[in-house]
Amino acid sequence: MQMITLTLALVLAATAPEAQPAEVSPEEERAELNRQQAELAQKQLEQNAANQEAVRAHEEAVKAYEAEKARVERAHQEAMAKWQADVAACQAGDRGRCVPR
């Protein structure tokens, strides 16, 4: 009896349809690959746009920094020129332009 059961199990296993993946046509495979490629291309375009925005923002920040740096330098030069003129005037006798002690 045990031998018959084993034989029957082997016969059933041999004749049972195996679970095979569904056949995919070359057109379907190509369409799927094209879809994947289009998805990757879209992600790359989005990343490129984000990178360009980051570069633009950085360039604006650099311009703002350079403008502020130039403004501060001008203010410093103006203050130095006024101070030098005040010192020269004080030394020339204009006591109103001397720094109080």
C-alpha positions as CSV (number, residue, x, y, z in Angstrom):
1,M,0.0,0.0,0.0
2,Q,2.8,2.4,0.9
3,M,4.5,1.7,-2.5
4,I,1.3,2.4,-4.4
5,T,0.9,5.7,-2.5
6,L,4.4,6.7,-3.3
7,T,4.0,5.8,-6.9
8,L,0.8,7.6,-7.2
9,A,2.3,10.7,-5.6
10,L,5.2,10.6,-8.1
11,V,2.9,10.2,-11.1
12,L,0.7,13.1,-9.9
13,A,3.7,15.3,-9.3
14,A,5.1,14.5,-12.8
15,T,1.8,15.2,-14.5
16,A,0.8,18.2,-12.5
17,P,1.2,21.5,-14.5
18,E,4.2,23.3,-13.2
19,A,3.7,26.9,-12.1
20,Q,5.5,28.7,-14.9
21,P,5.5,32.5,-15.3
22,A,3.2,33.7,-18.0
23,E,5.0,34.1,-21.3
24,V,5.8,37.7,-22.1
25,S,5.9,38.7,-25.7
26,P,8.9,40.7,-27.0
27,E,6.5,43.7,-27.6
28,E,5.3,43.6,-24.0
29,E,8.9,43.2,-22.7
30,R,10.0,46.2,-24.9
31,A,7.1,48.2,-23.7
32,E,8.0,47.5,-20.0
33,L,11.6,48.4,-20.6
34,N,10.6,51.6,-22.4
35,R,8.3,52.5,-19.5
36,Q,11.1,51.9,-17.0
37,Q,13.5,54.0,-19.1
38,A,11.0,56.8,-19.4
39,E,10.5,56.8,-15.6
40,L,14.3,57.0,-15.0
41,A,14.6,59.8,-17.6
42,Q,11.8,61.7,-15.8
43,K,13.5,61.3,-12.4
44,Q,16.8,62.5,-14.0
45,L,15.1,65.6,-15.5
46,E,13.6,66.4,-12.1
47,Q,17.0,66.0,-10.4
48,N,18.6,68.2,-13.1
49,A,15.9,70.9,-12.4
50,A,16.5,70.7,-8.7
51,N,20.3,71.0,-9.2
52,Q,19.8,74.0,-11.5
53,E,17.7,75.7,-8.9
54,A,20.3,75.0,-6.2
55,V,23.0,76.5,-8.4
56,R,20.8,79.6,-9.1
57,A,20.1,80.0,-5.4
58,H,23.8,79.7,-4.7
59,E,24.8,82.2,-7.3
60,E,22.2,84.7,-5.9
61,A,23.6,84.2,-2.4
62,V,27.2,84.8,-3.7
63,K,26.0,88.0,-5.5
64,A,24.3,89.2,-2.4
65,Y,27.4,88.5,-0.3
66,E,29.6,90.3,-2.8
67,A,27.3,93.3,-2.9
68,E,27.2,93.5,0.9
69,K,31.0,93.1,1.1
70,A,31.4,96.0,-1.4
71,R,29.0,98.2,0.6
72,V,30.9,97.6,3.8
73,E,34.2,98.3,2.1
74,R,32.8,101.6,0.7
75,A,31.5,102.6,4.1
76,H,34.9,101.7,5.7
77,Q,36.8,103.7,3.0
78,E,34.4,106.7,3.6
79,A,34.9,106.5,7.4
80,M,38.6,106.3,7.0
81,A,38.7,109.3,4.6
82,K,36.6,111.4,7.0
83,W,38.8,110.4,10.0
84,Q,42.0,111.2,8.0
85,A,40.5,114.6,7.0
86,D,39.4,115.2,10.7
87,V,43.0,114.4,11.9
88,A,44.5,116.7,9.3
89,A,42.1,119.5,10.2
90,C,42.7,119.0,13.9
91,Q,46.5,119.1,13.4
92,A,46.1,122.2,11.3
93,G,44.4,123.9,14.2
94,D,40.6,123.3,13.6
95,R,39.9,122.1,17.2
96,G,36.2,121.5,16.3
97,R,37.3,118.4,14.3
98,C,39.6,117.0,17.0
99,V,38.4,113.9,18.8
100,P,37.5,114.8,22.4
101,R,39.7,113.2,25.0
